[in-house]
Amino acid sequence: MKVTDVKCFTVDCFRTNWVFVKVYTDEGIDGVGEATLEYKEMALWGAVEHIKEYLVGQNPLDIEKHWHAIYRDAYWRGGPVLMSALSAVEMALWDILGKSLNVPVYQLLGGKVNDKVRIYVNGWFAGAKEPEEFGAKAKEAVKRGVTAMKWDPFGKNYLNISNAELDKALRNVAAVREAVGDKVDLLIEGHGRFNTPTGIKIARELEQFKPMFFEEPVPPDNLDALKAVRDKSPVAISAGERLYTRWDYKRMFDMMAADYIQPDISHAGGIMELKKIAAEAECRYIPFAPHNPSGPVANAATLQLAATCPNFEILEIMYSDVEWRKDVTNEALEYKDGYMTIPDKPGLGIEINEKECLKHPYQIHTLRHYTGALTNIRPAKSEFYF
């Protein structure tokens, strides 16, 4: 079997663009991965083209060989663009291998530890602005069976936050806690916003609401700052969506800088790299909670991985999405009582519809996190998809 082509399919999904990567072979077995970078798509396309130069003509089943060759030959190693391109191609190669053997990818990774995985939802708050609106939307989510939910209540603040803005953020969290009761887990997103003393201050204020964790309280560039917040925080700290490969994670682990780790399958090297990172975390009794706010292919790949990890804790997923999500893939998710069942189809268990993808071409989208438009995450017409 030989690789004959590698193509990107970029699909507008309102808040960003999904980037699917498809690898074709001369035996008609194709594989799909996802490299959704959230902005910077043009750089990503170029990185995939460079990988294509290497991969065409190669045996797609030699996954570890290709991963190391692509990683090595980039020379300027790591980073979000190169690693996202590599991650998507790696996923696609696992998809091809699973299909060629007619087994799901989880079987190739040692089989299932988990038949189903607990999820927490992101995006449930779409359109909310005031604490009362967040509370009302949280109630709606719980009625649909949601048992854990994440959001960023901090507006457009960066590094510092005024007492008035912090008070509003805390009223937001209080409104959600009151709306959902004590049986629903709350996960508070920081998006790497704050400096060290502000992160500590916020963590202490959040304790009263018993959150599952406070995510990425400081920017990702300095793990010493993350460690400083964790050391003084009365609530668990999660981080890692903007770390790439096991080498980046080594220092986090050596420092014990986070209580939960959140590598992203689309950015940190793909399926096997996350499997290795999860295993390192397992040695340190750190729960594995993958970052997963992207599209349907990344979600399918992460479910296959989560099935095989003993220290898997909880998986992020989007609550609703653009109405054409159901058209661009054959995704079929089974959700019940806060858990998602691991699919058993060969490979990743998902296919993209190339013609439907082309109906929703790339659109320019910019980062919303520091503009006050963070909850503008869905179009007026959107659909639940689980």
C-alpha positions in Angstrom: 0.0 0.0 0.0 1.3 3.5 -0.9 0.1 7.0 -0.2 -1.0 8.7 -3.4 -2.3 12.1 -2.2 -2.9 14.3 0.9 -5.6 17.0 0.8 -7.0 19.6 3.2 -10.7 20.4 3.4 -11.4 23.6 5.3 -14.9 24.1 6.5 -16.4 27.3 7.9 -18.0 26.6 11.3 -18.9 30.1 12.3 -16.5 30.7 15.2 -13.5 29.3 13.3 -12.8 26.9 10.4 -12.5 23.1 10.7 -9.5 21.8 8.8 -9.8 18.1 7.9 -6.8 16.3 6.3 -7.4 13.3 4.1 -4.7 10.8 3.1 -5.4 8.6 0.0 -3.8 5.3 -1.0 -3.4 3.2 -4.1 -5.6 0.5 -2.6 -8.7 2.8 -2.1 -8.4 2.9 1.6 -8.4 6.5 2.7 -7.9 8.0 6.2 -9.0 11.3 7.7 -7.6 13.4 10.5 -8.3 16.9 11.8 -5.9 19.8 12.2 -8.3 22.6 13.3 -6.0 25.2 14.6 -8.5 27.9 15.4 -7.3 30.7 13.1 -4.0 30.7 11.2 -5.3 28.2 8.6 -3.2 29.5 5.7 0.0 28.6 7.6 -1.5 25.2 8.4 -2.2 24.4 4.7 1.4 25.1 3.9 2.6 22.8 6.6 0.4 20.0 5.3 1.7 20.5 1.8 5.3 20.1 3.1 4.3 16.8 4.8 2.7 15.7 1.5 6.1 16.1 -0.2 7.5 13.5 2.1 4.5 11.1 2.5 3.4 10.5 -1.1 4.8 7.1 -2.2 5.3 5.9 1.4 3.7 2.9 3.1 1.0 4.5 5.3 1.1 1.7 7.8 4.6 2.7 9.1 3.1 5.3 11.4 5.9 5.7 14.0 8.5 5.9 11.3 6.7 8.7 9.5 5.9 10.6 12.7 9.5 10.7 13.7 10.8 11.5 10.1 8.3 14.4 9.8 9.0 15.7 13.3 12.8 15.5 12.8 12.9 17.0 9.3 10.9 20.1 10.3 14.2 21.1 12.0 12.4 24.0 13.8 10.6 21.5 16.0 7.2 21.8 17.6 4.8 24.7 17.8 1.1 24.8 16.9 1.3 24.9 13.1 3.8 22.1 12.4 2.4 19.9 15.2 -1.2 20.4 14.1 -0.4 19.3 10.5 1.5 16.3 11.8 -1.3 15.4 14.3 -3.9 15.3 11.5 -1.8 13.2 9.2 -1.0 10.8 12.1 -4.7 10.4 12.8 -5.4 9.7 9.2 -2.7 7.0 9.1 -4.2 5.3 12.1 -7.6 5.5 10.4 -6.1 3.7 7.3 -4.5 1.0 9.5 -7.7 0.3 11.3 -9.7 0.1 8.1 -7.1 -2.1 6.5 -7.5 -4.6 9.4 -11.2 -4.0 9.8 -10.9 -3.0 13.5 -11.4 0.2 15.5 -8.3 2.2 16.3 -8.7 1.5 20.0 -8.1 -2.2 19.4 -4.7 -1.4 17.9 -3.8 0.6 21.0 -4.4 -2.4 23.3 -8.2 -2.5 23.5 -10.8 -0.8 25.7 -10.4 0.2 29.3 -13.5 2.3 28.9 -16.7 1.4 27.0 -18.0 4.9 27.5 -16.4 8.2 28.7 -17.8 11.0 30.7 -18.1 14.3 29.0 -18.4 18.0 29.9 -20.0 20.5 27.5 -18.6 23.7 26.1 -20.6 26.3 24.2 -23.8 25.7 26.2 -23.7 29.5 27.0 -24.0 30.8 23.4 -25.3 34.3 23.4 -25.5 34.8 27.2 -24.1 38.1 28.5 -25.4 38.6 32.1 -25.2 36.1 35.0 -29.0 35.4 34.9 -28.7 34.5 31.3 -25.9 32.0 32.0 -28.0 30.5 34.8 -31.0 30.0 32.5 -28.9 28.4 29.8 -27.3 26.1 32.3 -30.7 24.9 33.4 -31.6 24.1 29.8 -28.4 22.1 29.5 -29.1 20.0 32.6 -32.5 19.2 31.3 -30.8 17.6 28.3 -28.7 15.3 30.6 -25.6 17.4 31.0 -23.7 16.6 34.2 -20.6 18.8 33.7 -20.1 22.2 32.0 -17.3 24.6 31.3 -17.2 28.3 30.5 -15.1 31.4 30.8 -16.9 34.1 32.9 -14.1 36.7 32.7 -15.3 38.9 29.8 -12.4 40.5 27.9 -10.0 40.9 30.9 -6.3 40.2 30.4 -3.6 39.8 33.0 -5.5 41.9 35.6 -9.2 42.1 36.5 -10.9 44.9 38.5 -12.9 44.2 41.6 -16.1 45.2 39.8 -15.3 42.8 36.9 -14.3 40.0 39.3 -17.6 40.5 41.2 -19.5 40.1 38.0 -17.6 37.0 37.1 -18.3 35.5 40.5 -22.0 36.4 40.3 -22.0 34.6 36.9 -20.5 31.4 38.5 -22.9 31.7 41.4 -25.9 32.0 39.1 -24.8 28.8 37.3 -24.2 26.9 40.5 -27.6 27.9 41.9 -29.3 26.9 38.6 -27.7 23.4 38.3 -27.4 22.5 42.0 -24.5 20.5 43.6 -24.7 17.4 41.5 -23.4 19.0 38.3 -19.7 19.7 37.9 -18.6 23.2 37.0 -15.3 23.7 35.2 -14.0 27.3 35.0 -12.0 28.4 32.0 -9.3 31.0 32.3 -8.0 30.9 28.6 -4.5 31.8 29.9 -5.8 35.3 30.8 -4.2 36.3 34.1 -0.9 37.1 35.8 0.2 35.0 38.7 -1.3 37.0 41.7 -4.5 37.5 39.9 -4.8 33.8 39.1 -4.2 33.0 42.7 -6.8 35.6 43.8 -9.4 34.2 41.4 -8.7 30.6 42.4 -9.3 31.4 46.1 -12.6 33.2 45.2 -13.8 30.2 43.1 -13.4 27.7 46.0 -16.8 28.5 47.4 -18.4 27.1 44.2 -16.6 23.8 44.4 -15.4 23.7 40.7 -13.9 20.5 39.3 -11.0 22.6 38.1 -9.8 26.1 37.1 -8.4 25.8 33.6 -5.3 27.6 32.3 -5.3 30.5 34.8 -2.0 32.0 33.4 -0.6 32.3 29.9 1.0 29.0 28.6 4.5 30.4 28.1 5.8 30.0 31.6 5.2 26.8 33.6 6.8 28.4 36.7 3.8 30.8 36.8 1.4 27.9 36.5 3.1 26.1 39.3 3.0 29.2 41.4 -0.8 29.4 41.0 -1.3 25.7 41.6 0.8 25.8 44.8 -1.5 28.5 46.4 -4.8 27.5 44.8 -7.5 25.8 46.9 -9.1 24.3 43.8 -7.6 21.9 41.2 -5.7 23.5 38.3 -5.8 22.1 34.7 -3.7 23.1 31.8 -1.9 21.8 28.7 -3.9 22.6 25.6 -1.1 24.8 24.3 1.7 22.3 25.0 3.0 20.1 22.2 4.6 16.6 22.4 5.9 14.6 25.3 9.0 16.8 25.6 6.9 19.9 26.4 4.9 17.9 28.9 8.1 16.5 30.6 8.8 19.8 32.3 5.1 20.1 33.4 5.3 16.6 34.9 8.6 17.2 36.6 7.2 20.3 38.2 3.8 18.8 39.0 2.5 22.1 37.7 -1.1 21.0 37.1 -3.7 18.7 38.7 -5.3 17.7 35.3 -3.6 17.6 31.9 -5.4 18.7 28.7 -3.4 17.9 25.6 -5.3 18.3 22.3 -5.2 15.4 19.8 -5.2 18.0 16.9 -2.1 19.9 18.2 0.1 17.7 20.4 1.1 15.1 17.9 -1.9 12.9 17.3 -3.2 9.7 18.8 0.0 7.9 19.8 1.7 11.0 21.2 -1.3 11.6 23.4 -1.3 8.0 24.5 2.4 8.5 25.6 1.6 11.7 27.4 -1.3 10.1 29.2 0.9 7.2 30.2 3.4 9.6 31.7 0.6 11.3 33.6 -0.7 7.9 34.8 2.7 7.4 36.5 2.1 10.5 38.5 -1.6 9.9 39.2 -2.6 12.9 37.2 -6.0 12.6 35.5 -6.2 12.8 31.7 -8.8 15.3 30.4 -8.2 16.0 26.7 -8.9 19.4 25.2 -11.5 18.8 22.5 -13.6 21.8 21.4 -12.9 21.3 17.6 -14.7 19.3 15.0 -16.2 15.8 14.4 -13.0 14.1 13.3 -11.0 15.3 16.2 -13.8 14.1 18.5 -13.9 10.7 16.9 -10.1 10.3 17.2 -10.2 11.4 20.9 -12.9 8.9 21.7 -10.8 6.1 20.3 -7.9 7.2 22.4 -10.0 7.8 25.6 -11.2 4.2 25.4 -7.6 3.0 26.0 -6.4 5.2 28.9 -6.7 4.0 32.5 -6.3 7.5 33.8 -8.9 9.1 31.5 -11.1 11.4 33.5 -13.5 13.5 31.4 -13.7 14.7 27.7 -14.6 18.1 26.4 -17.2 18.3 23.7 -19.2 21.1 22.1 -22.9 21.4 23.1 -24.2 22.4 19.8 -22.9 23.3 16.4 -23.6 24.7 12.9 -26.4 22.9 11.2 -24.2 21.5 8.5 -22.0 19.5 10.9 -24.4 16.6 10.2 -23.7 17.0 6.5 -19.9 17.2 6.3 -19.4 13.8 8.1 -21.4 10.7 9.0 -20.8 11.3 12.7 -23.3 9.4 14.9 -22.8 10.0 18.6 -24.5 8.0 21.4 -24.9 10.1 24.5 -26.7 9.1 27.7 -26.6 10.3 31.4 -23.5 12.4 30.9 -21.5 9.7 29.1 -20.6 9.0 25.4 -20.3 5.5 24.1 -17.0 4.6 22.2 -17.9 3.7 18.6 -16.9 0.3 17.3 -16.6 1.0 13.5 -13.2 0.3 11.8 -10.6 3.0 12.0 -11.7 6.2 13.6 -15.3 5.3 12.7 -16.0 8.5 10.7 -15.9 9.7 7.1 -16.0 13.2 5.6 -18.2 14.1 2.7 -15.9 16.0 0.4 -18.7 17.6 -1.7 -20.5 18.9 1.4 -17.2 20.2 2.9 -16.7 22.3 -0.3 -20.1 24.0 0.2 -18.8 25.8 3.3 -15.4 27.2 2.2 -12.9 29.0 4.4 -14.0 32.3 6.0 -11.9 34.7 7.9 -12.6 34.5 11.7 -10.6 36.3 14.4 -10.0 35.5 18.1 -12.9 36.5 20.4 -11.4 35.9 23.8 -10.3 39.5 24.6 -12.9 41.4 22.6 -16.0 40.9 24.8 -17.5 38.6 22.1 -16.6 35.3 23.7 -20.1 34.0 23.9 -20.8 34.7 20.2 -19.9 31.1 19.5 -22.9 29.9 17.5 -25.0 31.2 14.6 -28.7 32.1 15.4 -29.6 28.8 13.9 -27.6 25.9 15.3 -28.3 22.3 16.3 -27.6 20.0 19.1 -25.6 17.0 17.9 -25.7 14.5 20.7 
